[in-house]
Amino acid sequence: QVQLVESGGGLVQPGGSLRLSCVASGSISSFNSAGWYRQAPGKPRELVASITRGSNTNYADSVKGRFTISRDNARITVYLQMNSLKPEDTAAYYCYTRLLALTYWGQGTQVTVSS
C-alpha cells in the first residue's frame, strides 16, 4: 500500500502564492509518474500538472507560466509551486502517483483564492 499526504493549502489573496507538498509513504521508494489534480465545486476533476520519473513535466493551459511542479526523490515528495493565484484556482487539490498499474490518491488539500 502507498499513502500520500498533501499539505500547504490555505486561503490566499489573488496574486499570492502557495506551495503544496505531497509526501509518499508505505510500499514505495520513489515516484514514477506523479502529479496534481484539482476539483472545484460542481466541476469535474482536472489535471493541473504532472511529472514523469525522468522529470518531464506537463501543465494545464490555465496554469502554464504560473505553476511549477517538481519532485524530491530523496524525500519521495512532489511539490506544486503556485504563483499569481487567481480566484478560479480555488479548488481541492489532490496529488496522485501511479505504481505497478495502480493509481494512488491523497486526501486533498483546499486552496481558496479570495480577497
C-alpha positions in Angstrom: 0.0 0.0 0.0 1.0 3.6 -0.7 -0.1 6.6 1.3 0.0 10.1 0.0 -0.4 13.1 2.3 -0.8 16.6 0.9 -0.2 19.9 2.8 0.3 23.5 2.1 -3.2 24.6 1.1 -5.0 27.6 2.6 -6.5 30.9 2.0 -4.6 33.4 -0.1 -5.4 36.7 -1.8 -5.4 37.0 -5.6 -1.9 37.4 -6.9 -0.5 35.5 -4.0 1.5 32.2 -3.8 1.3 28.8 -2.2 3.4 25.7 -2.3 1.7 22.3 -2.0 3.6 19.3 -0.9 2.7 15.6 -1.3 4.7 13.1 0.7 4.5 9.4 -0.1 5.0 6.5 2.4 4.4 2.8 2.5 5.4 0.4 -0.3 7.1 3.0 -2.4 10.8 4.0 -2.7 10.4 6.6 -5.4 7.7 8.2 -7.5 7.2 7.1 -11.1 4.7 9.4 -12.7 3.0 11.8 -10.2 1.1 15.0 -10.3 -1.8 17.1 -9.1 -5.5 17.3 -10.0 -7.9 19.8 -8.7 -11.7 19.8 -8.3 -13.9 22.9 -7.8 -17.5 22.5 -6.5 -19.8 21.4 -9.3 -16.9 20.9 -11.7 -15.1 17.7 -12.9 -11.7 16.9 -11.6 -9.0 18.3 -13.9 -5.3 17.6 -14.3 -3.2 20.5 -13.2 0.3 19.3 -13.6 2.2 16.0 -13.9 5.9 14.9 -13.8 7.4 11.8 -15.0 10.2 9.7 -13.5 12.6 11.5 -15.8 11.2 14.8 -14.6 9.4 15.7 -17.8 6.5 18.0 -16.9 3.1 18.8 -18.3 0.7 21.6 -17.3 -2.9 22.5 -17.9 -3.1 25.6 -20.2 -4.8 27.5 -17.4 -1.8 27.3 -15.1 1.2 27.4 -17.6 3.6 30.1 -16.6 2.2 30.3 -13.1 2.5 26.8 -11.5 5.6 24.7 -11.3 5.7 21.0 -10.4 8.9 19.5 -9.0 10.0 16.4 -7.1 12.5 15.4 -4.4 13.3 11.8 -4.9 15.2 11.5 -1.6 12.1 12.7 0.3 9.6 11.0 -2.0 7.9 14.3 -2.2 6.2 16.1 -5.1 5.6 19.9 -4.9 3.4 22.3 -6.7 4.5 25.9 -6.5 1.6 28.1 -7.4 2.2 31.8 -8.1 -0.1 34.6 -9.3 -3.1 32.8 -8.0 -6.5 33.7 -9.3 -10.0 33.1 -7.8 -10.6 30.5 -10.4 -7.7 28.4 -8.9 -9.9 27.8 -5.9 -10.4 24.1 -5.6 -9.4 21.0 -3.6 -6.1 19.8 -4.9 -5.2 16.1 -4.9 -1.9 14.5 -5.6 -1.6 11.1 -7.2 1.1 8.7 -8.2 1.0 5.6 -10.5 2.8 2.5 -9.4 2.5 -1.0 -10.9 -0.6 -0.1 -12.9 -2.4 1.3 -9.8 -3.2 4.9 -9.1 -2.9 6.2 -5.5 -4.5 9.4 -4.3 -4.0 11.8 -1.4 -6.9 13.1 0.7 -6.8 16.5 -0.8 -5.9 20.0 0.4 -8.1 23.0 -0.1 -6.9 26.1 -1.8 -9.0 29.2 -1.7 -8.1 32.4 -3.5 -10.2 35.3 -2.3 -9.8 38.9 -1.2 
